[in-house]
């Protein structure tokens, strides 16, 4: 399976980050899964929103560790459901949350659109999903990780970023404790804004060394900066321009991004640029310049 190596890295990161430095072994169980559709309230203070999701769980009674999967600017795609099934094969609950559908947001990655959502919304959605999982008897509430792609990767990193959690608390957000156990950003946006900040839980960043949308140097700088200040952060780089986890090695500039894993360019009220669209940096097309 093309994605297997990278996904083993992710599953191992969640296991080690949540359970300590124990040896991780995998015994995949191939079964047919029927994802369950659920709805839950996010954690936005005063005005919580109802968010939809699909949950794929392993066979058996559990309790199981889990991963909340955060989509990119294209919205939820079949690929995310494949991720959830892959994780379920290895003993993880996979919860794919849809932050766009309930809000009637089109996943078109346009730089500006009238259906924009607040910068804090997706973070609140992620913590609402964590709270929902913690309420299930078949989930290990202390072993839930956040895994996000592109724009979703920025918010997966925000779920374990100390300053982001402090800002959320000041908004009145009640973060389910003990919070997310680990965060994984898959060619994530938002790395430049996180360079001076600090992950307080294990962080793994998966990037493409020749990526011309999410410039790897910023993510590498972020990881090194956090590590120098004591964070448990690491990165893995693939040599391809587009990560093999996306199912293609085609340039993101030369061809339309694959469905569900493409980048959402920051919209006008989230991140403004004084330069023309022709000179806008690649990184600015991926995520807000400042995370929640």
C-alpha positions, 0 to 999 in steps of 0.5 A: 500500500502506497501510504503504509510507511507514512501511516505506520509512522503516524500510528507509532507516533500516536502510540508512543506519544500517548503511552510512553516509549514502548515497542509498538507492533502491528497486527492488521486485521482486514475486515469490512468497516461501515463508518457510523455517521454522528453529530456532536457540539463543538466547544465554541463558547455561548454559540456551539455549533453542530458538526458532523463526522464519521467514525470507524472503529476496530472490531471488539469492545475496546477501549481503543486509542483514537485519531481525529482526522482534520481535512484540507481545504477541499473538504472531506474526501474518500481518502480520509475514510481510507485513512480511518479504515487503515487506522481501524485495521491497526486498533485505532478509532478513526473519526473524520470530522466535517467542518465545512458541510454543516456550515455550507462552506464550499471546499474550493480553496479559493483565496476569498469567499463569502462563506468564510468561517472564523479562524477559531472554528476548526480548533473548536470542532477538533476539541468537540470531537475529542470531548465526544470520543472521551464520552464513548466507553470504547475509547481511551480518552487519554490516548486521542491524537489529532491528524490533519492535512494541509490546512487541517494540519495547521489546526492539528498542530494548534490543538497541542500548541501551548499559546493556542490553548491559552488563547482558547481558554481566554475565549472561554473554551473548556478544553476536554482534559487531558487534551489531545495526546499528540498532534500530526501535521501532514504537509501542514500550513501554518508553520511560520506562525508557530516557529516562536511558539511551543508544542506541549505534547508530542508533535510529528510533521510529515512534509515533502522535501520539494513541496512548492506549496507548503515550503518545508524549510518553515516546518523544519525551522518550527520543529528545530525551534520547538526542540531547542526549547524542550518540545517533543517535536520531530519531522519526516521529509519525503524526497518527492514534491508532493507527499506519497500520502496524497496518492500523486507525485505531481507538482501542486502548481502544475496540476490541480490538487487532489480532492480532499487534500488540497490547500486552502488559501487564506481568505481576506479577513484571516490573512491579508497580503499587500502583494499581488496574487502573482507574488504571494508566497506559496506558504500563504496559500495554505493556512492563516498566517496566525493560528487560533 
